[in-house]
Amino acid sequence: MQESAERKGAPRAKRKVALSKPSAGASGKTGMWRLKRPVMDQKKCNRCLICWLYCPESAITRDGENRVSINYEYCKGCGICSEVCPSKAITMVKEA
């Protein structure tokens, strides 16, 4: 049997997370064409940051106390944040 790299004394790889920040693309701010927008209920939010982690546009930001907010100028309304939220604090509503 082969021994694991850990048992052989090999160093453990460090985990890195790549984060991006929203910025104006070639066509400017991108949140103008969505059909639905996410609405956050801060009372239900347990501050797990899963929505922040999964947002493909980095439109969800967090403050020093891990409270999240949504930057609607860049949110495309994909609904991923709503789907991954374990406490169902984010709901998708029809854009007015």
MOPAC internal coordinates of N, CA, C and O (Angstrom, degrees):
PM7 1SCF
backbone

  N    0.0000 0     0.00 0     0.00 0    0    0    0
  C    1.4543 1     0.00 0     0.00 0    1    0    0
  C    1.5246 1   109.72 1     0.00 0    2    1    0
  O    1.2310 1   121.47 1   -30.98 1    3    2    1
  N    1.3318 1   114.80 1   149.02 1    3    2    1
  C    1.4502 1   119.30 1   179.14 1    5    3    2
  C    1.5170 1   109.84 1   -88.77 1    6    5    3
  O    1.2310 1   121.38 1   -39.90 1    7    6    5
  N    1.3074 1   114.97 1   140.10 1    7    6    5
  C    1.4534 1   119.08 1   175.91 1    9    7    6
  C    1.5128 1   109.12 1   -83.43 1   10    9    7
  O    1.2310 1   120.89 1   -30.52 1   11   10    9
  N    1.3141 1   115.89 1   149.48 1   11   10    9
  C    1.4602 1   118.91 1   178.01 1   13   11   10
  C    1.5165 1   109.75 1   -70.53 1   14   13   11
  O    1.2310 1   120.86 1   -20.39 1   15   14   13
  N    1.3361 1   115.96 1   159.61 1   15   14   13
  C    1.4612 1   121.53 1   179.47 1   17   15   14
  C    1.5186 1   110.81 1   -60.57 1   18   17   15
  O    1.2310 1   120.71 1   149.01 1   19   18   17
  N    1.3367 1   116.25 1   -30.99 1   19   18   17
  C    1.4576 1   120.38 1  -179.98 1   21   19   18
  C    1.5231 1   110.91 1   -64.35 1   22   21   19
  O    1.2310 1   120.46 1   139.11 1   23   22   21
  N    1.3113 1   116.72 1   -40.89 1   23   22   21
  C    1.4594 1   121.36 1  -178.54 1   25   23   22
  C    1.5258 1   111.42 1   -70.44 1   26   25   23
  O    1.2310 1   120.18 1   152.77 1   27   26   25
  N    1.3104 1   117.27 1   -27.23 1   27   26   25
  C    1.4537 1   121.30 1  -179.47 1   29   27   26
  C    1.5237 1   111.95 1   -81.32 1   30   29   27
  O    1.2310 1   120.27 1   175.74 1   31   30   29
  N    1.3239 1   117.09 1    -4.26 1   31   30   29
  C    1.4504 1   120.70 1   178.85 1   33   31   30
  C    1.5161 1   113.82 1    89.95 1   34   33   31
  O    1.2310 1   120.04 1  -167.74 1   35   34   33
  N    1.3123 1   117.52 1    12.26 1   35   34   33
  C    1.4714 1   120.24 1   178.63 1   37   35   34
  C    1.5286 1   108.95 1   -70.27 1   38   37   35
  O    1.2310 1   120.46 1   -36.22 1   39   38   37
  N    1.3263 1   116.73 1   143.78 1   39   38   37
  C    1.4767 1   118.83 1   179.44 1   41   39   38
  C    1.5189 1   111.21 1   -68.32 1   42   41   39
  O    1.2310 1   121.11 1   -31.60 1   43   42   41
  N    1.3098 1   115.49 1   148.40 1   43   42   41
  C    1.4582 1   121.14 1   178.12 1   45   43   42
  C    1.5216 1   109.27 1   -79.55 1   46   45   43
  O    1.2310 1   120.46 1   -38.39 1   47   46   45
  N    1.3059 1   116.72 1   141.61 1   47   46   45
  C    1.4673 1   121.59 1   177.94 1   49   47   46
  C    1.5213 1   109.29 1   -74.76 1   50   49   47
  O    1.2310 1   120.61 1   -41.18 1   51   50   49
  N    1.3185 1   116.44 1   138.82 1   51   50   49
  C    1.4595 1   120.50 1   176.28 1   53   51   50
  C    1.5198 1   108.94 1   -81.79 1   54   53   51
  O    1.2310 1   120.90 1   -37.20 1   55   54   53
  N    1.3038 1   115.88 1   142.80 1   55   54   53
  C    1.4561 1   120.93 1   178.23 1   57   55   54
  C    1.5154 1   109.37 1   -88.65 1   58   57   55
  O    1.2310 1   121.05 1   -44.93 1   59   58   57
  N    1.3146 1   115.59 1   135.07 1   59   58   57
  C    1.4566 1   121.00 1   178.41 1   61   59   58
  C    1.5180 1   108.73 1  -124.58 1   62   61   59
  O    1.2310 1   120.91 1   -35.91 1   63   62   61
  N    1.3079 1   115.87 1   144.09 1   63   62   61
  C    1.4524 1   121.94 1   178.09 1   65   63   62
  C    1.5173 1   107.82 1  -119.00 1   66   65   63
  O    1.2310 1   120.71 1   -54.38 1   67   66   65
  N    1.3201 1   116.25 1   125.62 1   67   66   65
  C    1.4626 1   120.49 1   178.26 1   69   67   66
  C    1.5272 1   108.63 1   -91.18 1   70   69   67
  O    1.2310 1   120.52 1   -56.07 1   71   70   69
  N    1.3038 1   116.61 1   123.93 1   71   70   69
  C    1.4577 1   121.56 1   178.62 1   73   71   70
  C    1.5171 1   108.78 1  -119.13 1   74   73   71
  O    1.2310 1   121.11 1   -37.45 1   75   74   73
  N    1.3061 1   115.49 1   142.55 1   75   74   73
  C    1.4552 1   119.62 1   175.82 1   77   75   74
  C    1.5199 1   108.67 1  -120.49 1   78   77   75
  O    1.2310 1   121.10 1   -17.70 1   79   78   77
  N    1.3005 1   115.50 1   162.30 1   79   78   77
  C    1.4536 1   121.11 1   177.35 1   81   79   78
  C    1.5144 1   108.11 1  -116.92 1   82   81   79
  O    1.2310 1   120.14 1   -37.22 1   83   82   81
  N    1.3417 1   117.33 1   142.78 1   83   82   81
  C    1.4617 1   118.69 1  -179.20 1   85   83   82
  C    1.5214 1   110.98 1   -64.13 1   86   85   83
  O    1.2310 1   121.72 1   -37.97 1   87   86   85
  N    1.3028 1   114.31 1   142.03 1   87   86   85
  C    1.4587 1   120.07 1   175.29 1   89   87   86
  C    1.5166 1   108.41 1  -148.63 1   90   89   87
  O    1.2310 1   121.03 1   -21.00 1   91   90   89
  N    1.3105 1   115.64 1   159.00 1   91   90   89
  C    1.4540 1   120.58 1  -178.53 1   93   91   90
  C    1.5187 1   109.60 1   -64.18 1   94   93   91
  O    1.2310 1   120.24 1   -54.35 1   95   94   93
  N    1.3141 1   117.15 1   125.65 1   95   94   93
  C    1.4542 1   121.77 1   177.87 1   97   95   94
  C    1.5220 1   109.95 1   -82.21 1   98   97   95
  O    1.2310 1   121.13 1    13.08 1   99   98   97
  N    1.3129 1   115.44 1  -166.92 1   99   98   97
  C    1.4535 1   120.72 1  -177.99 1  101   99   98
  C    1.5306 1   111.45 1   -60.19 1  102  101   99
  O    1.2310 1   120.89 1   149.17 1  103  102  101
  N    1.3198 1   115.91 1   -30.83 1  103  102  101
  C    1.4633 1   119.34 1  -179.23 1  105  103  102
  C    1.5252 1   112.04 1  -102.47 1  106  105  103
  O    1.2310 1   119.92 1  -165.55 1  107  106  105
  N    1.3238 1   117.76 1    14.45 1  107  106  105
  C    1.4585 1   121.10 1   178.19 1  109  107  106
  C    1.5075 1   112.65 1    90.98 1  110  109  107
  O    1.2310 1   120.73 1    25.96 1  111  110  109
  N    1.3051 1   116.22 1  -154.04 1  111  110  109
  C    1.4633 1   121.49 1  -179.99 1  113  111  110
  C    1.5172 1   108.82 1   -68.88 1  114  113  111
  O    1.2310 1   121.01 1   -40.18 1  115  114  113
  N    1.3154 1   115.68 1   139.82 1  115  114  113
  C    1.4606 1   120.29 1  -166.11 1  117  115  114
  C    1.5251 1   115.83 1  -104.01 1  118  117  115
  O    1.2310 1   119.18 1  -178.91 1  119  118  117
  N    1.3147 1   119.17 1     1.09 1  119  118  117
  C    1.4583 1   120.34 1  -175.17 1  121  119  118
  C    1.5142 1   115.13 1   -88.32 1  122  121  119
  O    1.2310 1   119.51 1  -172.24 1  123  122  121
  N    1.2997 1   118.54 1     7.76 1  123  122  121
  C    1.4605 1   121.10 1  -173.47 1  125  123  122
  C    1.5259 1   114.38 1   -80.77 1  126  125  123
  O    1.2310 1   119.18 1   164.50 1  127  126  125
  N    1.3108 1   119.17 1   -15.50 1  127  126  125
  C    1.4523 1   120.39 1  -173.28 1  129  127  126
  C    1.5259 1   114.55 1  -110.34 1  130  129  127
  O    1.2310 1   119.55 1  -170.76 1  131  130  129
  N    1.2995 1   118.47 1     9.24 1  131  130  129
  C    1.4718 1   119.35 1  -177.79 1  133  131  130
  C    1.5354 1   110.74 1   -72.78 1  134  133  131
  O    1.2310 1   120.77 1   -24.99 1  135  134  133
  N    1.3292 1   116.14 1   155.01 1  135  134  133
  C    1.4606 1   122.50 1   178.08 1  137  135  134
  C    1.5211 1   111.55 1   -96.09 1  138  137  135
  O    1.2310 1   120.78 1   148.79 1  139  138  137
  N    1.3338 1   116.11 1   -31.21 1  139  138  137
  C    1.4674 1   121.39 1   177.84 1  141  139  138
  C    1.5112 1   108.34 1  -129.89 1  142  141  139
  O    1.2310 1   121.21 1   -27.08 1  143  142  141
  N    1.3306 1   115.28 1   152.92 1  143  142  141
  C    1.4659 1   119.81 1   178.09 1  145  143  142
  C    1.5268 1   109.36 1  -128.64 1  146  145  143
  O    1.2310 1   120.44 1   -32.67 1  147  146  145
  N    1.3125 1   116.77 1   147.33 1  147  146  145
  C    1.4642 1   119.95 1   178.16 1  149  147  146
  C    1.5307 1   110.71 1   -79.81 1  150  149  147
  O    1.2310 1   120.97 1   -41.12 1  151  150  149
  N    1.3028 1   115.75 1   138.88 1  151  150  149
  C    1.4694 1   121.64 1   176.44 1  153  151  150
  C    1.5239 1   107.48 1  -121.35 1  154  153  151
  O    1.2310 1   121.20 1   -52.94 1  155  154  153
  N    1.3215 1   115.30 1   127.06 1  155  154  153
  C    1.4649 1   122.14 1  -175.52 1  157  155  154
  C    1.5268 1   110.56 1   -95.39 1  158  157  155
  O    1.2310 1   120.73 1   -49.16 1  159  158  157
  N    1.3302 1   116.21 1   130.84 1  159  158  157
  C    1.4645 1   122.34 1   172.32 1  161  159  158
  C    1.5296 1   106.45 1  -102.01 1  162  161  159
  O    1.2310 1   120.44 1   -80.27 1  163  162  161
  N    1.3239 1   116.77 1    99.73 1  163  162  161
  C    1.4636 1   121.61 1  -175.34 1  165  163  162
  C    1.5330 1   112.29 1   -61.54 1  166  165  163
  O    1.2310 1   119.89 1   154.19 1  167  166  165
  N    1.3350 1   117.82 1   -25.81 1  167  166  165
  C    1.4671 1   120.23 1   179.52 1  169  167  166
  C    1.5283 1   111.68 1   -69.76 1  170  169  167
  O    1.2310 1   120.04 1   149.09 1  171  170  169
  N    1.3320 1   117.53 1   -30.91 1  171  170  169
  C    1.4617 1   121.58 1   179.19 1  173  171  170
  C    1.5222 1   112.31 1   -86.41 1  174  173  171
  O    1.2310 1   120.32 1   158.24 1  175  174  173
  N    1.3187 1   117.00 1   -21.76 1  175  174  173
  C    1.4644 1   121.66 1  -174.45 1  177  175  174
  C    1.5282 1   110.98 1   -65.83 1  178  177  175
  O    1.2310 1   120.61 1   -50.46 1  179  178  177
  N    1.3475 1   116.43 1   129.54 1  179  178  177
  C    1.4642 1   120.06 1   178.54 1  181  179  178
  C    1.5380 1   111.59 1  -100.89 1  182  181  179
  O    1.2310 1   120.27 1  -171.07 1  183  182  181
  N    1.3273 1   117.09 1     8.93 1  183  182  181
  C    1.4718 1   124.72 1   175.96 1  185  183  182
  C    1.5269 1   113.05 1    60.27 1  186  185  183
  O    1.2310 1   120.54 1  -142.56 1  187  186  185
  N    1.3126 1   116.58 1    37.44 1  187  186  185
  C    1.4647 1   120.52 1   179.04 1  189  187  186
  C    1.5278 1   112.18 1   -78.61 1  190  189  187
  O    1.2310 1   119.95 1   161.10 1  191  190  189
  N    1.3170 1   117.69 1   -18.90 1  191  190  189
  C    1.4686 1   125.50 1   177.12 1  193  191  190
  C    1.5261 1   114.03 1    69.65 1  194  193  191
  O    1.2310 1   119.69 1  -164.53 1  195  194  193
  N    1.3126 1   118.19 1    15.47 1  195  194  193
  C    1.4627 1   119.64 1   177.60 1  197  195  194
  C    1.5269 1   110.12 1   -65.10 1  198  197  195
  O    1.2310 1   119.81 1   140.53 1  199  198  197
  N    1.3193 1   117.98 1   -39.47 1  199  198  197
  C    1.4659 1   121.09 1   178.26 1  201  199  198
  C    1.5271 1   110.43 1   -61.23 1  202  201  199
  O    1.2310 1   120.55 1   136.63 1  203  202  201
  N    1.3084 1   116.55 1   -43.37 1  203  202  201
  C    1.4667 1   122.74 1   179.10 1  205  203  202
  C    1.5216 1   110.73 1   -61.56 1  206  205  203
  O    1.2310 1   120.71 1   139.88 1  207  206  205
  N    1.3193 1   116.25 1   -40.12 1  207  206  205
  C    1.4489 1   121.58 1  -178.73 1  209  207  206
  C    1.5308 1   112.04 1   -69.27 1  210  209  207
  O    1.2310 1   119.99 1   140.11 1  211  210  209
  N    1.3276 1   117.62 1   -39.89 1  211  210  209
  C    1.4548 1   121.81 1  -174.54 1  213  211  210
  C    1.5244 1   115.00 1   -87.06 1  214  213  211
  O    1.2310 1   119.04 1   165.89 1  215  214  213
  N    1.3089 1   119.44 1   -14.11 1  215  214  213
  C    1.4662 1   120.99 1  -177.19 1  217  215  214
  C    1.5275 1   110.10 1   -61.50 1  218  217  215
  O    1.2310 1   119.58 1   -64.02 1  219  218  217
  N    1.3424 1   118.40 1   115.98 1  219  218  217
  C    1.4581 1   120.38 1  -176.34 1  221  219  218
  C    1.5300 1   113.53 1   -71.17 1  222  221  219
  O    1.2310 1   119.76 1   163.05 1  223  222  221
  N    1.3148 1   118.06 1   -16.95 1  223  222  221
  C    1.4619 1   121.76 1  -178.71 1  225  223  222
  C    1.5228 1   112.84 1  -104.43 1  226  225  223
  O    1.2310 1   119.85 1  -179.24 1  227  226  225
  N    1.3104 1   117.88 1     0.76 1  227  226  225
  C    1.4734 1   122.72 1  -175.31 1  229  227  226
  C    1.5203 1   111.15 1    54.18 1  230  229  227
  O    1.2310 1   120.86 1  -144.16 1  231  230  229
  N    1.3135 1   115.95 1    35.84 1  231  230  229
  C    1.4622 1   121.70 1   179.50 1  233  231  230
  C    1.5236 1   111.54 1   -83.89 1  234  233  231
  O    1.2310 1   119.97 1   170.57 1  235  234  233
  N    1.3179 1   117.66 1    -9.43 1  235  234  233
  C    1.4600 1   121.88 1   177.05 1  237  235  234
  C    1.5224 1   107.49 1  -100.00 1  238  237  235
  O    1.2310 1   121.01 1   -54.81 1  239  238  237
  N    1.3102 1   115.67 1   125.19 1  239  238  237
  C    1.4581 1   120.49 1   179.95 1  241  239  238
  C    1.5214 1   109.11 1  -116.21 1  242  241  239
  O    1.2310 1   120.97 1   -17.16 1  243  242  241
  N    1.3165 1   115.75 1   162.84 1  243  242  241
  C    1.4646 1   120.53 1   179.14 1  245  243  242
  C    1.5201 1   109.31 1  -130.86 1  246  245  243
  O    1.2310 1   121.43 1   -26.14 1  247  246  245
  N    1.3231 1   114.87 1   153.86 1  247  246  245
  C    1.4613 1   119.25 1   177.25 1  249  247  246
  C    1.5288 1   109.10 1  -102.69 1  250  249  247
  O    1.2310 1   120.25 1     8.22 1  251  250  249
  N    1.3054 1   117.13 1  -171.78 1  251  250  249
  C    1.4672 1   121.97 1  -177.91 1  253  251  250
  C    1.5082 1   114.57 1   -64.21 1  254  253  251
  O    1.2310 1   120.17 1   159.99 1  255  254  253
  N    1.3291 1   117.27 1   -20.01 1  255  254  253
  C    1.4664 1   121.17 1   179.49 1  257  255  254
  C    1.5292 1   111.61 1  -103.64 1  258  257  255
  O    1.2310 1   120.61 1  -163.41 1  259  258  257
  N    1.3297 1   116.43 1    16.59 1  259  258  257
  C    1.4607 1   124.27 1  -179.74 1  261  259  258
  C    1.5272 1   114.02 1    62.55 1  262  261  259
  O    1.2310 1   120.65 1  -154.62 1  263  262  261
  N    1.3157 1   116.37 1    25.38 1  263  262  261
  C    1.4692 1   119.18 1   169.95 1  265  263  262
  C    1.5172 1   107.17 1   -81.05 1  266  265  263
  O    1.2310 1   120.53 1   -42.18 1  267  266  265
  N    1.3183 1   116.59 1   137.82 1  267  266  265
  C    1.4593 1   119.74 1  -177.32 1  269  267  266
  C    1.5248 1   111.08 1  -105.36 1  270  269  267
  O    1.2310 1   121.51 1   -27.84 1  271  270  269
  N    1.3175 1   114.72 1   152.16 1  271  270  269
  C    1.4626 1   121.43 1   173.62 1  273  271  270
  C    1.5220 1   107.46 1  -140.08 1  274  273  271
  O    1.2310 1   120.92 1   -19.62 1  275  274  273
  N    1.3212 1   115.85 1   160.38 1  275  274  273
  C    1.4596 1   121.52 1  -175.00 1  277  275  274
  C    1.5212 1   109.40 1  -113.44 1  278  277  275
  O    1.2310 1   120.69 1   -52.46 1  279  278  277
  N    1.3129 1   116.28 1   127.54 1  279  278  277
  C    1.4544 1   122.09 1   177.06 1  281  279  278
  C    1.5316 1   107.16 1   -90.29 1  282  281  279
  O    1.2310 1   120.75 1   -79.89 1  283  282  281
  N    1.3302 1   116.16 1   100.11 1  283  282  281
  C    1.4631 1   120.96 1  -175.11 1  285  283  282
  C    1.5223 1   113.25 1   -70.47 1  286  285  283
  O    1.2310 1   119.73 1   165.69 1  287  286  285
  N    1.3171 1   118.11 1   -14.31 1  287  286  285
  C    1.4642 1   119.58 1   177.33 1  289  287  286
  C    1.5249 1   111.38 1   -69.82 1  290  289  287
  O    1.2310 1   120.05 1   157.84 1  291  290  289
  N    1.3372 1   117.50 1   -22.16 1  291  290  289
  C    1.4563 1   121.64 1  -178.90 1  293  291  290
  C    1.5258 1   113.94 1  -117.46 1  294  293  291
  O    1.2310 1   119.76 1   165.71 1  295  294  293
  N    1.3178 1   118.06 1   -14.29 1  295  294  293
  C    1.4654 1   121.70 1   179.53 1  297  295  294
  C    1.5259 1   109.45 1   -67.39 1  298  297  295
  O    1.2310 1   121.05 1   -50.69 1  299  298  297
  N    1.3302 1   115.59 1   129.31 1  299  298  297
  C    1.4601 1   120.55 1  -179.91 1  301  299  298
  C    1.5314 1   112.70 1   -96.74 1  302  301  299
  O    1.2310 1   120.37 1   177.42 1  303  302  301
  N    1.3326 1   116.89 1    -2.58 1  303  302  301
  C    1.4552 1   120.22 1   177.11 1  305  303  302
  C    1.5136 1   114.31 1    75.36 1  306  305  303
  O    1.2310 1   119.72 1  -150.40 1  307  306  305
  N    1.3221 1   118.15 1    29.60 1  307  306  305
  C    1.4658 1   121.33 1  -177.72 1  309  307  306
  C    1.5304 1   112.42 1   -69.10 1  310  309  307
  O    1.2310 1   119.91 1   151.65 1  311  310  309
  N    1.3407 1   117.78 1   -28.35 1  311  310  309
  C    1.4554 1   121.47 1   177.69 1  313  311  310
  C    1.5163 1   115.48 1    87.48 1  314  313  311
  O    1.2310 1   119.95 1  -176.41 1  315  314  313
  N    1.3204 1   117.71 1     3.59 1  315  314  313
  C    1.4633 1   120.07 1   179.58 1  317  315  314
  C    1.5229 1   110.42 1   -60.10 1  318  317  315
  O    1.2310 1   120.29 1   137.48 1  319  318  317
  N    1.3334 1   117.05 1   -42.52 1  319  318  317
  C    1.4702 1   120.94 1  -179.70 1  321  319  318
  C    1.5292 1   111.16 1   -58.19 1  322  321  319
  O    1.2310 1   120.83 1   138.86 1  323  322  321
  N    1.3109 1   116.03 1   -41.14 1  323  322  321
  C    1.4615 1   120.94 1   179.83 1  325  323  322
  C    1.5258 1   111.71 1   -66.76 1  326  325  323
  O    1.2310 1   120.60 1   142.01 1  327  326  325
  N    1.3135 1   116.46 1   -37.99 1  327  326  325
  C    1.4686 1   121.44 1  -179.12 1  329  327  326
  C    1.5232 1   112.42 1   -69.81 1  330  329  327
  O    1.2310 1   119.97 1   142.25 1  331  330  329
  N    1.3371 1   117.65 1   -37.75 1  331  330  329
  C    1.4696 1   119.91 1  -175.24 1  333  331  330
  C    1.5248 1   113.42 1   -88.32 1  334  333  331
  O    1.2310 1   119.53 1   170.60 1  335  334  333
  N    1.3156 1   118.49 1    -9.40 1  335  334  333
  C    1.4646 1   121.54 1  -177.19 1  337  335  334
  C    1.5328 1   110.55 1   -69.62 1  338  337  335
  O    1.2310 1   119.64 1   -66.06 1  339  338  337
  N    1.3428 1   118.30 1   113.94 1  339  338  337
  C    1.4601 1   120.43 1  -177.41 1  341  339  338
  C    1.5241 1   113.90 1   -70.34 1  342  341  339
  O    1.2310 1   120.04 1   155.75 1  343  342  341
  N    1.3293 1   117.53 1   -24.25 1  343  342  341
  C    1.4668 1   119.94 1  -178.91 1  345  343  342
  C    1.5271 1   112.31 1   -98.57 1  346  345  343
  O    1.2310 1   120.43 1  -175.73 1  347  346  345
  N    1.3319 1   116.79 1     4.27 1  347  346  345
  C    1.4758 1   122.65 1   179.14 1  349  347  346
  C    1.5245 1   111.26 1    55.02 1  350  349  347
  O    1.2310 1   120.88 1  -139.31 1  351  350  349
  N    1.3367 1   115.92 1    40.69 1  351  350  349
  C    1.4624 1   121.82 1   179.75 1  353  351  350
  C    1.5310 1   111.73 1   -83.62 1  354  353  351
  O    1.2310 1   120.28 1   168.58 1  355  354  353
  N    1.3267 1   117.06 1   -11.42 1  355  354  353
  C    1.4672 1   121.32 1  -178.80 1  357  355  354
  C    1.5151 1   108.53 1  -115.88 1  358  357  355
  O    1.2310 1   121.07 1   -55.16 1  359  358  357
  N    1.3146 1   115.56 1   124.84 1  359  358  357
  C    1.4568 1   120.69 1   176.16 1  361  359  358
  C    1.5247 1   108.84 1  -121.41 1  362  361  359
  O    1.2310 1   120.98 1   -31.21 1  363  362  361
  N    1.3048 1   115.73 1   148.79 1  363  362  361
  C    1.4560 1   121.02 1   178.84 1  365  363  362
  C    1.5268 1   108.25 1   -96.20 1  366  365  363
  O    1.2310 1   121.15 1   -53.66 1  367  366  365
  N    1.3329 1   115.40 1   126.34 1  367  366  365
  C    1.4728 1   120.47 1   179.22 1  369  367  366
  C    1.5158 1   108.92 1  -120.64 1  370  369  367
  O    1.2310 1   121.16 1   -28.71 1  371  370  369
  N    1.3118 1   115.39 1   151.29 1  371  370  369
  C    1.4607 1   121.70 1  -179.54 1  373  371  370
  C    1.5224 1   109.63 1   -62.03 1  374  373  371
  O    1.2310 1   120.64 1   -46.38 1  375  374  373
  N    1.3162 1   116.37 1   133.62 1  375  374  373
  C    1.4530 1   121.73 1   179.27 1  377  375  374
  C    1.5260 1   109.13 1   -68.38 1  378  377  375
  O    1.2310 1   120.86 1   -43.85 1  379  378  377
  N    1.3187 1   115.96 1   136.15 1  379  378  377
  C    1.4733 1   120.63 1  -177.73 1  381  379  378
  C    1.5113 1   111.90 1   -78.29 1  382  381  379
  O    1.2310 1   120.10 1   180.00 1  383  382  381

